[in-house]
């Protein structure tokens, strides 16, 4: 029962994550208004580490932590909660960003608005994080 419930919850989270990739995640001003799509943030966000945006690169680490958490949760590993909580925290930290670093020289672009791609991405992470907490509590209660 728990295995099928876990699979369903993981499936729902991944669907929300995939939907988020089809949306604009952030609007910023850099030589004009730019609508930054979530799939681009997912694919090239890691490059902020080499491009001068250490903070943005750290936020991108929420993605591999999310997938590590999904894998561990699917394998019923008790440690699954830790990468998911870290991923959730990193996702929330991005709410505090006012600018994005665009170049190694430190040129910045002010964030105008966070869009549905970001909120769906965060929702997919939070959904599976709270689901894993629920499953852990339920498992301990049943034991």
C-alpha positions as CSV (number, residue, x, y, z in Angstrom):
1,X,0.0,0.0,0.0
2,X,2.7,2.5,1.0
3,X,4.8,1.7,-2.2
4,X,1.8,2.4,-4.5
5,X,0.9,5.6,-2.5
6,X,4.6,6.7,-2.7
7,X,4.6,6.1,-6.5
8,X,1.4,8.1,-7.0
9,X,2.8,11.0,-4.9
10,X,6.1,10.9,-6.8
11,X,4.1,10.8,-10.1
12,X,2.0,13.9,-9.2
13,X,5.1,15.8,-8.1
14,X,6.9,15.0,-11.4
15,X,3.9,16.0,-13.4
16,X,3.8,19.4,-11.6
17,X,7.5,19.7,-12.2
18,X,7.2,19.0,-15.9
19,X,4.3,21.4,-16.3
20,X,6.5,24.1,-14.6
21,X,9.1,23.6,-17.3
22,X,6.7,24.8,-19.9
23,X,6.1,28.1,-18.2
24,X,7.9,31.4,-17.8
25,X,9.6,31.4,-14.3
26,X,11.0,34.9,-14.0
27,X,10.8,38.2,-15.7
28,X,13.8,40.5,-15.4
29,X,15.2,43.6,-17.0
30,X,18.4,43.2,-19.0
31,X,18.6,45.5,-22.0
32,X,14.8,45.2,-22.1
33,X,12.2,43.0,-20.5
34,X,13.2,39.3,-20.6
35,X,10.7,36.4,-20.0
36,X,13.0,33.6,-18.8
37,X,11.5,30.2,-19.4
38,X,11.8,27.5,-16.7
39,X,13.2,24.9,-19.1
40,X,16.1,27.2,-19.7
41,X,16.6,27.8,-16.0
42,X,16.6,24.0,-15.5
43,X,19.0,23.2,-18.4
44,X,21.5,26.0,-18.0
45,X,21.0,27.2,-14.4
46,X,24.1,25.3,-13.3
47,X,26.2,27.7,-15.5
48,X,25.7,30.5,-13.0
49,X,28.5,28.9,-10.9
50,X,31.0,29.6,-13.7
51,X,29.3,32.8,-14.8
52,X,29.6,34.7,-11.6
53,X,26.2,34.0,-10.1
54,X,27.1,31.9,-7.2
55,X,23.8,32.5,-5.4
56,X,21.7,31.5,-8.5
57,X,23.9,28.5,-8.9
58,X,23.2,27.4,-5.4
59,X,19.5,27.8,-5.9
60,X,19.8,25.6,-9.0
61,X,21.1,22.8,-6.7
62,X,17.5,22.4,-5.6
63,X,16.9,20.4,-8.8
64,X,19.4,17.6,-8.2
65,X,18.5,17.5,-4.5
66,X,14.8,17.2,-5.6
67,X,15.6,14.2,-7.9
68,X,17.8,12.6,-5.3
69,X,15.0,12.9,-2.8
70,X,12.5,11.3,-5.3
71,X,14.9,8.4,-5.9
72,X,15.5,7.8,-2.2
73,X,11.8,8.1,-1.5
74,X,11.0,5.6,-4.2
75,X,13.6,3.2,-2.8
76,X,12.1,3.7,0.7
77,X,15.3,5.1,2.0
78,X,14.8,6.9,5.4
79,X,17.2,9.7,4.4
80,X,14.9,10.9,1.5
81,X,13.5,13.6,3.6
82,X,16.9,15.5,4.0
83,X,17.5,16.3,0.3
84,X,13.9,17.2,-0.1
85,X,14.0,19.6,2.8
86,X,17.2,21.2,1.5
87,X,15.6,21.5,-1.9
88,X,12.6,23.2,-0.4
89,X,14.7,25.7,1.6
90,X,16.7,26.6,-1.5
91,X,13.5,27.1,-3.5
92,X,12.2,29.5,-0.8
93,X,15.5,31.4,-0.7
94,X,15.1,32.5,-4.3
95,X,12.1,34.5,-3.1
96,X,14.5,36.9,-1.4
97,X,16.5,37.6,-4.6
98,X,16.0,41.0,-6.0
99,X,18.6,40.7,-8.9
100,X,20.1,38.0,-11.1
101,X,23.8,38.1,-11.8
102,X,24.2,38.1,-15.6
103,X,28.0,38.2,-16.2
104,X,31.3,37.4,-14.5
105,X,31.9,41.1,-14.2
106,X,29.0,41.3,-11.9
107,X,26.4,42.9,-14.2
108,X,23.0,42.4,-12.6
109,X,19.5,42.4,-13.9
110,X,16.7,43.3,-11.5
111,X,13.9,40.8,-11.1
112,X,10.6,42.3,-12.1
113,X,8.3,39.4,-11.3
114,X,8.3,35.7,-10.5
115,X,5.9,33.8,-12.7
116,X,4.0,30.5,-12.7
117,X,7.0,28.4,-13.8
118,X,8.7,29.3,-10.5
119,X,5.7,28.8,-8.4
120,X,4.9,25.4,-10.0
121,X,8.5,24.3,-9.6
122,X,8.4,25.3,-5.9
123,X,5.0,23.6,-5.5
124,X,6.3,20.3,-7.0
125,X,9.2,20.3,-4.5
126,X,7.0,21.3,-1.5
127,X,4.4,18.7,-2.5
128,X,6.8,15.8,-2.4
129,X,8.5,17.2,0.7
130,X,5.3,17.3,2.7
131,X,4.2,14.0,1.2
132,X,7.4,12.3,2.4
133,X,6.9,13.8,5.9
134,X,3.3,12.4,5.9
135,X,4.5,9.0,4.7
136,X,7.2,8.9,7.4
137,X,4.7,9.8,10.1
138,X,2.1,7.3,8.7
139,X,4.8,4.5,8.6
140,X,5.8,5.2,12.2
141,X,2.2,5.2,13.3
142,X,1.5,1.8,11.6
143,X,4.6,0.2,13.0
